[in-house]
Amino acid sequence: MHDLSINQIIGYVIICGGILFDLFGVLGLVRLPDVYNRLQAATKSVTFGSAGILIGVFVYSGFTALGFKALFCTIFILLTSPVSAHAIAKAAHKAGIKLTDKTVIDLYQQDKSESEESK
């Protein structure tokens, strides 16, 4: 029988936490009402979940080639996901995709209106 080391157990726990965050992100994509809320779920939960899975792989495998690749991918995801989410949200707003009726305030529209008034 194969005994697990403490690093492998901790790696499994972190991977399971990442999978749980990914699950919550997927539920948010299915359940939330508009593109902006769905983008929030996809960006926050799925980014954190994917980073958790990759960090768990690093903890599990240690300072190996696989571990360093997992760390590199984690850094890449953490840097690119917020930028891409911002670009998608800005493009959706510019294309005129409406917010849900339950939205209380649209700060981006207010900023656009204020900047147009100051011209």
N, C-alpha and C positions, 0 to 999 in steps of 0.2 A: 504494500500500500504506500502511496506517495504522500508524505507529510508536507503540509504547506508551511512556508516560512511566514514570519510576521509581516514582511513586506508584501507578500502575495495576498495575504488576507486583507491588509489595508488597501491594496490595489483593487481587489474585488469589491470592497465596500464603496470606494470612490467611484468605480465604474457603475455600480448599481445606483448610486446617487445621481450620476450623470444620465443614466437611462431613465430614471424617474423624472428628471427635469425635461428631458426630451419628450417623454409621454405627456407632461403638462403642456408643453409647447404645441404638440400635435392636437391635443384637446382644444387649446385656444384657437388654433387655425380652423377647426371645425365649428366651434361654438360661437365665436365672436362675430358681431354683426357687420362690420365694414372692413375695408382694406387696411385702414390705419390701425385699428385694434388688432387685426390679425398680424400685421407687420410687427406690432409691439410684442405679441406672443412669440412670433417666430424669432425675432431678434434677441430678446432677453432670455427666454427659457431655453431655446434650442442652442444658442451660443454658449450659455453656461453649461448646459447638459453635454454638448459635444466637447467642450473644454474639460469637463469633469471626466468624461470617458478617456480622453487622451492623457490627462494627468494620471488617471488610474493605471493606464497602460505603462506610463513611465515608472510609476512606483512599483508596479508588478515586475517589469523587466529590468529595472535598474539602469545603470550607466552603460547601456549597450547601444548599438546602432539603432535598434528599434525604439529605445527610450528617447534618444536624441531626436529622432524623426517625429515622435509624438510631441515632444516639447516644441519643436519648430512649427508643427501644424497648429498647436495650441496658440502660439503667438500670432501666427498668420490669421487664424479665425478671429481672435480677439481684436486684431487691428482692422480687418476688412469688413467684418459684419456690421458694426455701427455706421461705417461710411456708406456701405451699400444700402442699408435700411434708410438712411437719410436721403440718399439719391432717389430711391423708389418712392418714398413718401412725398418728396418735393415734386417729382414727375407726376404722381397721381393727383396731387393738389392742382398742379398747373394744367393737367388734362381735364380738370373739372369733375373729378370723381367726388360725389357727395359724401359727406359725413353722415353717420346714422342720425336719426331724429332725436336720439337721447343725448347727443353731444351738447354740452353746455356752452362752450366757448371755442372759437377758432382763432388762436393767437397768430397763426401764420397769415390769415386773411387780414387781421387787424394790423399787423406789421406792414403788409403790402399796402393797405389803405393809407396808413400814416405816411409811408414813404412817398406815395403818389401825391398826397396833399401837400407835402413839403416842397415839391418841385415847382 
